[in-house]
Amino acid sequence: MFACLYAPQRGLAFRSGDGVPRPARVTDRLVRLAREYSPRIEVHGDNLVVLDTAGLTTMFGDDRELGESLRRSAAEARLYVRIAIASTRTAGQLVVQERSGLTVIAPGEEAKTLAPLSLDTLKALDREQAQESSTRTRQGTSAASAPPAVSAFALLSIVRRWGLRTLGDLARLPAPELFERLGAGGLALQRFAQGEDEAPLVPASAEEWFESSLAIEWPVEGLEPLSFVLGRVLDPLCTRLERAGVGAAVLHVHLKLVTKELYTRTLQLPMSIKDPKVLRTLILLDLESHPPAAGIDQVTVRVDQVPARTQQFSLLEQVQPSPEKMSVLMARLTALVGEERCGSPGVLDSHGADRVEMRAFAPADSSSNPLRARSQPRSASWKTKRTKSDTVRETAIEGDWRRLGACPGASPLRPMLRRYRAPVAARVTVEHGRPVRVTAPRVIGGAVRQAAGPWRESGEWWQDADHEPSADSAPTTPGAWDRDEWDVSLADGGVYRIFLDRQTDRWFVDAMVD
């Protein structure tokens, strides 16, 4: 059995104290009323809620006594509602459109009860399904998932021209002839007129807000007393997260200052966490780097929840640090060196070989599939971006290794290019357009025995036209670059890659070959 709670738009439930219609408030109040009786509810539009009454008769009596209890609860909540209880949702939704008060339809009496109702009553189902279709569109659901009966209500005008006026007239038509003339849409209209459901009830998920607040009698001006306040705020909040089986993905910390200002900090967590001690430490470390400007009168913490993280340990891998400890470690490092210098390096979508950026640290979770994780080579995570020029240079250099003196004798090993994270400034002597001597403090120094190049590279000039590199160091941040690269073999036996930054007319040692 199902109970339909309908709040007509002409009722006082759609009016607030200032007389402005507020249908959203009525929807929330109807949902709250329905959840007091059953967790399985379905919301239709702004003023209709259907709840599954299975098992409620043992608590409230028969269907009529249950309906009377719903009416009393609605009156206490100052809601003017119509209530219909039936064995199908369609019958209840159609009846509450025309009948006030409480209506109880016995099982098997749906078609008889709906027979005297006007055909225009079906327009209510059309409006509800149109609202559900727009909701699916906003949520990104494809139109193919909509029920096929959505277009059936466009046939009402045809049925009305046949001289039919009530749902009983439509229900008594022979189904084969109706299908020949109107197709599947006509049969769907007839099933609605008989009170049959097209689909089962789809319960709406309960949207629970995880927020905790605490007003402080005396202003707090230090991190140590604030830690005790955060403990009182986070302990009950994490208890609710534990009971709901979710964890915190984003923390929103709102601090009301003595200056009546609201100081807000948002923490993006790398994984789902529900440990109050870890969350408190993360908030304190963030406030240590970004302290508020005045004392704190009130603390509010709101959580964006995600499903709780489940960890499956493996017998085939070494024990990894716990995510909670890693989160605290990253927060401490961020407080020491800054947000821009802590995280995981990521390669930018650029042709520049040294174009990287710092991203949030988010380690891959390989515990869910340890066999596949172990099957991957250890060097897979250390692959670097290769450009077309790198491939061309390696092809040219491999044939010249013996000539450059880098690899005496036959060797099947490929040369490795080890880049300096920050290119080293060097002094290079050039004769006839070719380098003849390279000197870099604390790195290399000597005459050039062999040289291959130059390879000219440039890029990003169309984006960073105003970028001016520093004269003291090579440009290591994303921006325009223009340089000539050389691979040189020095008298000390080493092979290096050097380049001339054409923007500053200075030389740098970019990498060494071994």
MARSENU-600916 format. One record per residue (C-alpha): chain; x, y, z. Coordinates in nm, 3 decimals. Each point is the difference from the previous one (the first is absolute). Layout:
<miba 'A' <X Y Z>>
...
//
This chain:
<miba 'A' <0.000 0.000 0.000>>
<miba 'A' <0.102 0.359 -0.064>>
<miba 'A' <-0.100 0.330 0.159>>
<miba 'A' <-0.004 0.318 -0.209>>
<miba 'A' <0.038 0.337 0.173>>
<miba 'A' <-0.112 0.291 -0.221>>
<miba 'A' <0.014 0.369 0.091>>
<miba 'A' <-0.220 0.198 -0.245>>
<miba 'A' <0.144 0.329 -0.119>>
<miba 'A' <-0.298 0.196 0.122>>
<miba 'A' <0.066 -0.118 0.357>>
<miba 'A' <0.158 0.212 0.269>>
<miba 'A' <0.296 -0.238 0.008>>
<miba 'A' <0.145 0.180 -0.301>>
<miba 'A' <0.000 0.337 0.178>>
<miba 'A' <0.266 0.123 0.241>>
<miba 'A' <-0.036 0.276 0.254>>
<miba 'A' <0.052 0.273 -0.262>>
<miba 'A' <-0.256 -0.154 -0.237>>
<miba 'A' <0.255 -0.105 -0.263>>
<miba 'A' <-0.056 -0.349 -0.152>>
<miba 'A' <0.277 -0.238 0.099>>
<miba 'A' <-0.058 -0.347 -0.153>>
<miba 'A' <0.350 -0.121 0.091>>
<miba 'A' <-0.071 0.044 0.371>>
<miba 'A' <-0.316 -0.210 -0.035>>
<miba 'A' <0.194 -0.274 -0.176>>
<miba 'A' <0.249 -0.017 0.285>>
<miba 'A' <-0.277 -0.009 0.259>>
<miba 'A' <-0.188 -0.272 -0.188>>
<miba 'A' <0.318 -0.207 -0.027>>
<miba 'A' <0.069 0.049 0.369>>
<miba 'A' <-0.354 -0.108 0.086>>
<miba 'A' <0.020 -0.309 -0.223>>
<miba 'A' <0.336 -0.108 0.140>>
<miba 'A' <-0.147 -0.006 0.349>>
<miba 'A' <-0.205 -0.300 -0.117>>
<miba 'A' <0.206 -0.176 -0.266>>
<miba 'A' <0.357 0.025 -0.143>>
<miba 'A' <-0.130 -0.101 -0.345>>
<miba 'A' <-0.145 0.314 -0.154>>
<miba 'A' <-0.022 0.138 -0.353>>
<miba 'A' <-0.025 0.373 -0.075>>
<miba 'A' <-0.219 0.115 -0.292>>
<miba 'A' <0.033 0.366 -0.084>>
<miba 'A' <-0.026 0.268 0.268>>
<miba 'A' <-0.317 -0.104 0.181>>
<miba 'A' <-0.041 -0.380 -0.017>>
<miba 'A' <0.180 -0.271 0.196>>
<miba 'A' <-0.069 -0.375 -0.014>>
<miba 'A' <0.109 -0.230 0.281>>
<miba 'A' <0.004 -0.377 0.023>>
<miba 'A' <-0.223 -0.112 0.288>>
<miba 'A' <0.110 -0.364 0.002>>
<miba 'A' <0.032 -0.116 0.362>>
<miba 'A' <-0.149 0.317 0.152>>
<miba 'A' <-0.339 -0.154 0.078>>
<miba 'A' <0.151 -0.197 0.288>>
<miba 'A' <0.093 0.331 0.164>>
<miba 'A' <-0.294 0.224 -0.091>>
<miba 'A' <-0.286 -0.241 -0.069>>
<miba 'A' <-0.183 -0.046 -0.331>>
<miba 'A' <0.032 0.230 -0.301>>
<miba 'A' <-0.265 0.246 0.120>>
<miba 'A' <0.157 0.033 0.343>>
<miba 'A' <0.336 0.058 -0.170>>
<miba 'A' <-0.157 0.272 -0.213>>
<miba 'A' <-0.151 0.167 0.307>>
<miba 'A' <0.339 -0.003 0.167>>
<miba 'A' <0.152 0.167 -0.308>>
<miba 'A' <-0.273 0.266 0.008>>
<miba 'A' <0.068 0.076 0.366>>
<miba 'A' <0.374 0.028 -0.063>>
<miba 'A' <-0.061 0.231 -0.295>>
<miba 'A' <-0.229 0.219 0.211>>
<miba 'A' <0.264 0.025 0.273>>
<miba 'A' <0.251 0.110 -0.267>>
<miba 'A' <-0.256 0.256 -0.128>>
<miba 'A' <-0.022 -0.167 -0.338>>
<miba 'A' <-0.323 -0.016 -0.200>>
<miba 'A' <0.026 -0.329 -0.190>>
<miba 'A' <-0.219 -0.251 -0.177>>
<miba 'A' <0.072 -0.363 0.073>>
<miba 'A' <-0.079 -0.307 -0.210>>
<miba 'A' <0.095 -0.358 0.089>>
<miba 'A' <-0.011 -0.262 -0.276>>
<miba 'A' <0.176 -0.312 -0.117>>
<miba 'A' <0.146 0.188 -0.300>>
<miba 'A' <0.172 0.336 -0.013>>
<miba 'A' <-0.185 0.105 -0.316>>
<miba 'A' <-0.342 -0.043 0.159>>
<miba 'A' <0.101 0.200 0.305>>
<miba 'A' <0.153 0.281 -0.208>>
<miba 'A' <-0.312 0.036 -0.213>>
<miba 'A' <-0.245 -0.009 0.291>>
<miba 'A' <0.172 0.271 0.206>>
<miba 'A' <-0.032 0.237 -0.297>>
<miba 'A' <-0.383 -0.002 0.030>>
<miba 'A' <-0.095 -0.107 0.354>>
<miba 'A' <0.073 0.185 0.322>>
<miba 'A' <0.064 -0.151 0.338>>
<miba 'A' <0.088 -0.368 0.035>>
<miba 'A' <-0.080 -0.262 -0.264>>
<miba 'A' <0.071 -0.370 0.049>>
<miba 'A' <-0.029 -0.224 -0.307>>
<miba 'A' <-0.034 -0.371 0.069>>
<miba 'A' <0.220 -0.234 -0.206>>
<miba 'A' <-0.172 -0.090 -0.328>>
<miba 'A' <-0.228 0.306 0.010>>
<miba 'A' <0.238 0.238 -0.177>>
<miba 'A' <-0.173 0.004 -0.341>>
<miba 'A' <-0.346 0.034 0.160>>
<miba 'A' <0.113 0.292 0.217>>
<miba 'A' <0.168 0.180 -0.288>>
<miba 'A' <-0.284 -0.055 -0.249>>
<miba 'A' <-0.199 0.321 0.075>>
<miba 'A' <0.308 0.225 -0.012>>
<miba 'A' <0.051 0.231 -0.298>>
<miba 'A' <0.257 -0.069 -0.270>>
<miba 'A' <0.165 0.329 0.091>>
<miba 'A' <0.120 -0.168 0.319>>
<miba 'A' <0.267 -0.177 -0.206>>
<miba 'A' <0.163 0.337 -0.064>>
<miba 'A' <0.133 -0.015 0.356>>
<miba 'A' <0.207 -0.307 -0.091>>
<miba 'A' <0.117 0.178 -0.313>>
<miba 'A' <0.128 0.297 0.203>>
<miba 'A' <0.174 -0.225 0.252>>
<miba 'A' <0.179 -0.205 -0.265>>
<miba 'A' <0.104 0.319 -0.183>>
<miba 'A' <0.157 0.128 0.324>>
<miba 'A' <0.177 -0.333 0.053>>
<miba 'A' <0.129 0.009 -0.360>>
<miba 'A' <0.142 0.351 0.049>>
<miba 'A' <0.164 -0.115 0.325>>
<miba 'A' <0.167 -0.290 -0.182>>
<miba 'A' <0.120 0.240 -0.269>>
<miba 'A' <0.157 0.230 0.262>>
<miba 'A' <0.170 -0.298 0.162>>
<miba 'A' <0.146 -0.117 -0.333>>
<miba 'A' <-0.227 -0.304 -0.054>>
<miba 'A' <-0.056 -0.084 -0.364>>
<miba 'A' <-0.346 0.045 -0.148>>
<miba 'A' <-0.006 -0.366 -0.098>>
<miba 'A' <-0.044 -0.096 0.365>>
<miba 'A' <-0.335 0.186 0.024>>
<miba 'A' <-0.310 -0.223 0.022>>
<miba 'A' <-0.171 -0.059 -0.338>>
<miba 'A' <-0.336 0.122 0.138>>
<miba 'A' <0.119 0.360 0.024>>
<miba 'A' <-0.127 0.074 -0.355>>
<miba 'A' <-0.332 -0.180 0.056>>
<miba 'A' <-0.168 0.306 0.152>>
<miba 'A' <0.022 0.178 -0.335>>
<miba 'A' <-0.277 -0.239 -0.113>>
<miba 'A' <-0.254 0.138 0.247>>
<miba 'A' <-0.135 0.247 -0.255>>
<miba 'A' <-0.067 -0.285 -0.245>>
<miba 'A' <-0.178 -0.206 0.265>>
<miba 'A' <-0.209 0.302 0.097>>
<miba 'A' <-0.115 0.043 -0.364>>
<miba 'A' <-0.137 -0.353 0.014>>
<miba 'A' <-0.254 0.121 0.253>>
<miba 'A' <0.167 -0.151 0.310>>
<miba 'A' <-0.031 0.211 0.316>>
<miba 'A' <0.096 -0.217 0.298>>
<miba 'A' <0.271 -0.246 0.092>>
<miba 'A' <-0.262 -0.275 0.005>>
<miba 'A' <-0.084 0.065 -0.367>>
<miba 'A' <0.369 -0.040 -0.090>>
<miba 'A' <0.048 -0.309 0.219>>
<miba 'A' <-0.297 -0.182 -0.167>>
<miba 'A' <0.135 0.032 -0.354>>
<miba 'A' <0.116 -0.327 -0.161>>
<miba 'A' <0.377 -0.015 0.025>>
<miba 'A' <0.072 -0.154 -0.348>>
<miba 'A' <-0.195 0.269 -0.189>>
<miba 'A' <0.154 0.272 0.219>>
<miba 'A' <0.348 -0.126 -0.083>>
<miba 'A' <-0.078 -0.004 -0.375>>
<miba 'A' <-0.099 0.366 0.008>>
<miba 'A' <0.232 0.155 0.259>>
<miba 'A' <0.280 -0.252 0.041>>
<miba 'A' <0.184 -0.058 0.328>>
<miba 'A' <-0.085 0.350 0.121>>
<miba 'A' <-0.371 -0.079 -0.005>>
<miba 'A' <0.052 -0.314 0.208>>
<miba 'A' <0.209 0.199 0.248>>
<miba 'A' <-0.286 0.252 0.040>>
<miba 'A' <-0.243 -0.283 0.059>>
<miba 'A' <0.220 -0.156 0.267>>
<miba 'A' <0.021 0.337 0.175>>
<miba 'A' <-0.379 0.031 -0.015>>
<miba 'A' <-0.029 -0.343 0.163>>
<miba 'A' <0.243 0.101 0.277>>
<miba 'A' <0.293 -0.222 -0.103>>
<miba 'A' <0.362 0.100 0.062>>
<miba 'A' <0.253 0.020 -0.283>>
<miba 'A' <0.307 -0.040 0.221>>
<miba 'A' <0.082 -0.094 0.361>>
<miba 'A' <0.055 0.259 0.269>>
<miba 'A' <0.350 0.149 -0.007>>
<miba 'A' <0.086 0.118 0.355>>
<miba 'A' <0.158 0.344 0.026>>
<miba 'A' <0.330 0.007 0.181>>
<miba 'A' <0.009 0.198 0.321>>
<miba 'A' <0.220 0.308 -0.031>>
<miba 'A' <0.173 0.032 0.332>>
<miba 'A' <0.205 0.309 0.081>>
<miba 'A' <0.311 -0.061 0.204>>
<miba 'A' <0.064 0.321 0.187>>
<miba 'A' <0.094 0.078 0.358>>
<miba 'A' <0.026 0.338 0.169>>
<miba 'A' <0.102 0.128 0.342>>
<miba 'A' <-0.032 0.351 0.142>>
<miba 'A' <0.279 0.101 0.237>>
<miba 'A' <-0.064 0.209 0.313>>
<miba 'A' <0.341 0.170 -0.010>>
<miba 'A' <0.195 0.075 -0.320>>
<miba 'A' <0.274 -0.247 -0.095>>
<miba 'A' <0.322 0.153 -0.129>>
<miba 'A' <0.247 -0.290 -0.016>>
<miba 'A' <0.029 -0.339 -0.170>>
<miba 'A' <0.038 -0.193 0.325>>
<miba 'A' <-0.335 0.105 0.151>>
<miba 'A' <-0.155 -0.029 -0.345>>
<miba 'A' <0.102 -0.366 -0.015>>
<miba 'A' <-0.224 -0.078 0.299>>
<miba 'A' <-0.290 0.180 -0.166>>
<miba 'A' <0.055 -0.190 -0.324>>
<miba 'A' <-0.001 -0.326 0.195>>
<miba 'A' <-0.348 0.076 0.135>>
<miba 'A' <-0.118 0.091 -0.351>>
<miba 'A' <0.154 -0.292 -0.191>>
<miba 'A' <-0.070 -0.287 0.241>>
<miba 'A' <-0.381 -0.004 -0.047>>
<miba 'A' <0.040 0.082 -0.370>>
<miba 'A' <0.228 -0.299 -0.062>>
<miba 'A' <-0.237 -0.222 0.200>>
<miba 'A' <-0.277 0.090 -0.244>>
<miba 'A' <0.233 -0.069 -0.293>>
<miba 'A' <0.082 -0.342 0.146>>
<miba 'A' <-0.366 -0.089 0.043>>
<miba 'A' <-0.084 0.109 -0.355>>
<miba 'A' <0.290 -0.195 -0.149>>
<miba 'A' <0.154 0.303 -0.169>>
<miba 'A' <0.317 0.205 0.041>>
<miba 'A' <0.111 0.358 -0.043>>
<miba 'A' <0.131 0.103 -0.342>>
<miba 'A' <-0.011 0.379 0.046>>
<miba 'A' <0.006 0.198 0.325>>
<miba 'A' <-0.161 0.344 0.017>>
<miba 'A' <0.113 0.184 0.313>>
<miba 'A' <-0.195 0.317 0.086>>
<miba 'A' <0.137 0.216 0.281>>
<miba 'A' <-0.208 0.289 0.130>>
<miba 'A' <0.241 0.265 0.124>>
<miba 'A' <-0.047 0.260 0.271>>
<miba 'A' <-0.001 0.262 -0.277>>
<miba 'A' <-0.328 -0.155 -0.130>>
<miba 'A' <0.185 -0.127 -0.306>>
<miba 'A' <-0.025 -0.357 -0.129>>
<miba 'A' <0.337 -0.164 -0.068>>
<miba 'A' <-0.031 -0.307 -0.225>>
<miba 'A' <0.253 -0.267 -0.090>>
<miba 'A' <-0.059 -0.295 -0.234>>
<miba 'A' <0.215 -0.314 0.021>>
<miba 'A' <0.005 -0.249 -0.286>>
<miba 'A' <0.085 -0.339 0.151>>
<miba 'A' <0.191 -0.252 -0.216>>
<miba 'A' <-0.223 -0.286 0.114>>
<miba 'A' <-0.306 -0.074 0.212>>
<miba 'A' <0.077 0.061 0.370>>
<miba 'A' <-0.225 -0.030 0.306>>
<miba 'A' <0.253 0.004 0.282>>
<miba 'A' <-0.063 0.308 0.221>>
<miba 'A' <0.365 0.022 0.114>>
<miba 'A' <0.128 0.004 -0.358>>
<miba 'A' <-0.258 0.259 -0.108>>
<miba 'A' <0.083 0.219 0.298>>
<miba 'A' <0.372 -0.015 -0.080>>
<miba 'A' <-0.061 0.089 -0.364>>
<miba 'A' <-0.212 0.302 0.095>>
<miba 'A' <0.257 0.124 0.254>>
<miba 'A' <0.286 -0.033 -0.247>>
<miba 'A' <-0.197 0.191 -0.262>>
<miba 'A' <-0.085 0.277 0.248>>
<miba 'A' <0.365 0.013 0.104>>
<miba 'A' <0.088 0.099 -0.356>>
<miba 'A' <-0.308 0.224 -0.042>>
<miba 'A' <-0.084 0.138 0.346>>
<miba 'A' <-0.318 0.207 0.051>>
<miba 'A' <0.038 0.373 0.056>>
<miba 'A' <-0.188 0.012 0.334>>
<miba 'A' <-0.140 -0.211 0.282>>
<miba 'A' <-0.256 -0.271 -0.071>>
<miba 'A' <-0.354 0.005 0.143>>
<miba 'A' <-0.153 -0.297 -0.183>>
<miba 'A' <0.132 -0.305 -0.185>>
<miba 'A' <-0.199 -0.182 -0.269>>
<miba 'A' <0.125 -0.300 -0.197>>
<miba 'A' <-0.191 -0.133 -0.300>>
<miba 'A' <0.094 -0.317 -0.187>>
<miba 'A' <-0.049 -0.105 -0.362>>
<miba 'A' <-0.038 -0.374 0.038>>
<miba 'A' <0.100 -0.288 -0.227>>
<miba 'A' <-0.034 -0.377 0.052>>
<miba 'A' <0.232 -0.125 0.271>>
<miba 'A' <0.334 -0.142 -0.112>>
<miba 'A' <0.048 -0.374 0.039>>
<miba 'A' <0.357 -0.126 0.013>>
<miba 'A' <0.091 -0.356 -0.096>>
<miba 'A' <0.348 -0.096 0.116>>
<miba 'A' <0.212 -0.224 -0.220>>
<miba 'A' <0.235 -0.281 0.089>>
<miba 'A' <0.201 0.063 -0.319>>
<miba 'A' <0.105 0.360 0.065>>
<miba 'A' <0.179 0.196 0.265>>
<miba 'A' <-0.210 0.185 0.254>>
<miba 'A' <-0.075 0.352 -0.121>>
<miba 'A' <-0.033 0.303 0.229>>
<miba 'A' <-0.356 0.064 0.111>>
<miba 'A' <-0.184 0.270 -0.196>>
<miba 'A' <-0.067 0.191 0.322>>
<miba 'A' <0.372 0.026 0.078>>
<miba 'A' <0.076 0.100 -0.357>>
<miba 'A' <-0.264 0.276 0.016>>
<miba 'A' <0.149 0.139 0.321>>
<miba 'A' <0.352 -0.021 -0.146>>
<miba 'A' <-0.104 0.189 -0.313>>
<miba 'A' <-0.175 0.264 0.212>>
<miba 'A' <0.316 0.050 0.209>>
<miba 'A' <0.217 0.028 -0.310>>
<miba 'A' <-0.244 0.247 -0.155>>
<miba 'A' <0.014 0.214 0.314>>
<miba 'A' <0.382 0.000 -0.016>>
<miba 'A' <0.073 0.057 -0.370>>
<miba 'A' <-0.328 0.139 -0.138>>
<miba 'A' <-0.281 -0.135 -0.214>>
<miba 'A' <0.179 0.062 -0.331>>
<miba 'A' <0.304 -0.208 0.102>>
<miba 'A' <-0.167 -0.310 0.141>>
<miba 'A' <-0.182 -0.274 -0.190>>
<miba 'A' <0.059 -0.225 -0.298>>
<miba 'A' <0.173 0.125 -0.316>>
<miba 'A' <-0.215 -0.020 -0.310>>
<miba 'A' <0.103 0.042 -0.363>>
<miba 'A' <-0.175 0.283 -0.181>>
<miba 'A' <-0.150 -0.043 -0.346>>
<miba 'A' <0.284 0.177 -0.173>>
<miba 'A' <0.288 -0.073 -0.237>>
<miba 'A' <0.247 0.130 0.254>>
<miba 'A' <0.188 -0.288 0.164>>
<miba 'A' <0.032 0.178 0.337>>
<miba 'A' <-0.357 0.132 0.023>>
<miba 'A' <-0.138 -0.137 0.327>>
<miba 'A' <-0.240 0.118 0.268>>
<miba 'A' <-0.069 -0.092 0.360>>
<miba 'A' <-0.328 -0.180 0.058>>
<miba 'A' <-0.180 -0.125 0.308>>
<miba 'A' <0.153 -0.316 0.141>>
<miba 'A' <-0.236 -0.291 -0.074>>
<miba 'A' <0.174 -0.340 0.012>>
<miba 'A' <-0.147 -0.276 -0.212>>
<miba 'A' <-0.175 -0.271 0.196>>
<miba 'A' <0.150 -0.326 -0.123>>
<miba 'A' <-0.119 -0.208 0.295>>
<miba 'A' <-0.327 -0.080 -0.174>>
<miba 'A' <0.184 -0.194 -0.271>>
<miba 'A' <0.344 -0.100 0.130>>
<miba 'A' <0.071 -0.252 -0.275>>
<miba 'A' <-0.043 0.255 -0.276>>
<miba 'A' <0.200 0.252 0.198>>
<miba 'A' <0.290 -0.245 0.038>>
<miba 'A' <-0.018 -0.103 -0.365>>
<miba 'A' <0.088 0.353 -0.109>>
<miba 'A' <0.372 0.075 -0.033>>
<miba 'A' <0.152 0.211 0.274>>
<miba 'A' <0.116 0.256 -0.251>>
<miba 'A' <-0.352 0.062 -0.131>>
<miba 'A' <-0.062 0.274 0.253>>
<miba 'A' <0.325 0.176 -0.096>>
<miba 'A' <-0.075 0.044 -0.368>>
<miba 'A' <0.058 0.355 -0.116>>
<miba 'A' <-0.156 0.184 -0.288>>
<miba 'A' <0.182 -0.045 -0.329>>
<miba 'A' <-0.018 0.253 -0.277>>
<miba 'A' <0.061 -0.048 -0.368>>
<miba 'A' <0.330 0.184 0.020>>
<miba 'A' <0.121 -0.241 0.271>>
<miba 'A' <-0.062 -0.296 -0.231>>
<miba 'A' <0.181 0.167 -0.289>>
<miba 'A' <0.297 0.093 0.218>>
<miba 'A' <0.031 -0.348 0.152>>
<miba 'A' <-0.004 -0.156 -0.344>>
<miba 'A' <0.278 0.232 -0.113>>
<miba 'A' <0.203 -0.031 0.321>>
<miba 'A' <-0.007 -0.381 0.022>>
<miba 'A' <0.201 -0.024 -0.319>>
<miba 'A' <0.250 0.253 0.129>>
<miba 'A' <0.060 -0.129 0.355>>
<miba 'A' <0.330 -0.163 -0.089>>
<miba 'A' <0.102 0.309 -0.194>>
<miba 'A' <-0.086 0.220 0.302>>
<miba 'A' <0.192 -0.235 0.229>>
<miba 'A' <-0.290 -0.057 0.238>>
<miba 'A' <-0.033 -0.375 -0.043>>
<miba 'A' <0.331 -0.167 -0.088>>
<miba 'A' <-0.049 -0.345 -0.140>>
<miba 'A' <-0.320 -0.168 -0.108>>
<miba 'A' <-0.277 0.020 0.257>>
<miba 'A' <-0.365 -0.104 -0.035>>
<miba 'A' <-0.111 0.255 0.264>>
<miba 'A' <-0.177 0.315 -0.113>>
<miba 'A' <0.135 0.332 0.134>>
<miba 'A' <-0.194 0.165 0.280>>
<miba 'A' <-0.058 0.375 0.016>>
<miba 'A' <-0.004 0.129 0.358>>
<miba 'A' <-0.140 0.351 0.019>>
<miba 'A' <0.087 0.254 0.264>>
<miba 'A' <-0.324 0.112 0.161>>
<miba 'A' <0.130 0.359 -0.016>>
<miba 'A' <0.236 0.054 -0.297>>
<miba 'A' <0.348 0.106 0.113>>
<miba 'A' <0.138 0.330 -0.128>>
<miba 'A' <0.321 -0.049 -0.202>>
<miba 'A' <0.268 0.196 -0.185>>
<miba 'A' <0.041 -0.118 -0.358>>
<miba 'A' <0.266 0.110 -0.246>>
<miba 'A' <-0.128 0.005 -0.358>>
<miba 'A' <0.217 -0.002 -0.313>>
<miba 'A' <-0.144 0.003 -0.352>>
<miba 'A' <-0.348 -0.053 0.141>>
<miba 'A' <0.090 -0.318 0.195>>
<miba 'A' <0.081 -0.043 0.371>>
<miba 'A' <0.367 -0.081 0.065>>
<miba 'A' <0.019 0.023 0.379>>
<miba 'A' <-0.259 -0.043 0.277>>
<miba 'A' <0.044 0.095 0.365>>
<miba 'A' <-0.270 -0.037 0.265>>
<miba 'A' <0.086 0.057 0.369>>
<miba 'A' <-0.004 -0.319 0.211>>
<miba 'A' <-0.127 -0.203 -0.297>>
<miba 'A' <0.223 -0.027 -0.305>>
<miba 'A' <0.286 0.173 -0.176>>
<miba 'A' <0.221 -0.068 -0.299>>
<miba 'A' <0.051 0.026 -0.370>>
<miba 'A' <-0.257 -0.135 -0.243>>
<miba 'A' <0.130 -0.302 -0.193>>
<miba 'A' <-0.311 -0.063 -0.208>>
<miba 'A' <-0.329 0.196 -0.037>>
<miba 'A' <-0.330 -0.086 -0.168>>
<miba 'A' <-0.260 0.267 -0.068>>
<miba 'A' <-0.150 0.247 0.017>>
<miba 'A' <-0.363 -0.102 0.040>>
<miba 'A' <-0.218 0.307 0.022>>
<miba 'A' <-0.313 -0.020 0.219>>
<miba 'A' <-0.263 0.262 0.075>>
<miba 'A' <-0.357 0.006 0.116>>
<miba 'A' <-0.277 0.163 0.203>>
<miba 'A' <0.095 0.336 -0.152>>
<miba 'A' <-0.362 0.042 -0.107>>
<miba 'A' <-0.119 -0.019 0.364>>
<miba 'A' <0.271 0.177 0.202>>
<miba 'A' <0.092 0.296 -0.219>>
<miba 'A' <0.072 0.213 0.309>>
<miba 'A' <0.203 -0.268 0.183>>
<miba 'A' <0.348 0.123 0.089>>
<miba 'A' <0.235 -0.269 0.134>>
<miba 'A' <0.226 0.081 0.291>>
<miba 'A' <0.359 0.088 -0.081>>
<miba 'A' <0.130 -0.202 0.293>>
<miba 'A' <-0.142 -0.343 -0.079>>
<miba 'A' <-0.148 -0.200 -0.283>>
<miba 'A' <-0.377 0.015 -0.048>>
<miba 'A' <-0.145 -0.301 0.182>>
<miba 'A' <-0.362 0.116 0.023>>
<miba 'A' <-0.254 -0.042 -0.282>>
<miba 'A' <0.051 0.276 -0.254>>
<miba 'A' <0.149 0.079 -0.338>>
<miba 'A' <0.338 -0.152 -0.081>>
<miba 'A' <0.246 0.036 -0.287>>
<miba 'A' <0.336 -0.180 0.017>>
<miba 'A' <0.268 -0.183 -0.197>>
<miba 'A' <0.104 -0.340 0.141>>
<miba 'A' <0.336 -0.177 -0.042>>
<miba 'A' <0.125 -0.344 0.103>>
<miba 'A' <0.370 0.029 0.082>>
<miba 'A' <0.276 -0.240 0.106>>
<miba 'A' <0.261 0.162 0.225>>
<miba 'A' <0.360 -0.084 0.061>>
<miba 'A' <-0.082 -0.151 0.341>>
<miba 'A' <-0.196 -0.278 -0.176>>
<miba 'A' <-0.349 0.125 0.085>>
<miba 'A' <-0.282 0.067 -0.244>>
<miba 'A' <-0.239 0.284 0.078>>
<miba 'A' <-0.288 0.185 -0.152>>
<miba 'A' <0.037 0.377 0.006>>
<miba 'A' <-0.220 0.270 -0.144>>
<miba 'A' <0.006 0.369 -0.082>>
<miba 'A' <-0.300 0.190 0.127>>
<miba 'A' <-0.062 0.239 -0.289>>
<miba 'A' <-0.225 0.223 0.211>>
<miba 'A' <0.276 0.085 0.248>>
<miba 'A' <0.304 -0.099 -0.215>>
<miba 'A' <0.134 -0.221 0.282>>
<miba 'A' <0.125 -0.360 0.004>>
<miba 'A' <-0.117 -0.280 0.233>>
<miba 'A' <0.078 -0.367 0.060>>
<miba 'A' <-0.329 -0.185 -0.037>>
<miba 'A' <0.095 -0.368 0.052>>
<miba 'A' <0.274 -0.261 0.001>>
<miba 'A' <0.016 -0.328 -0.191>>
<miba 'A' <0.112 -0.325 0.160>>
//
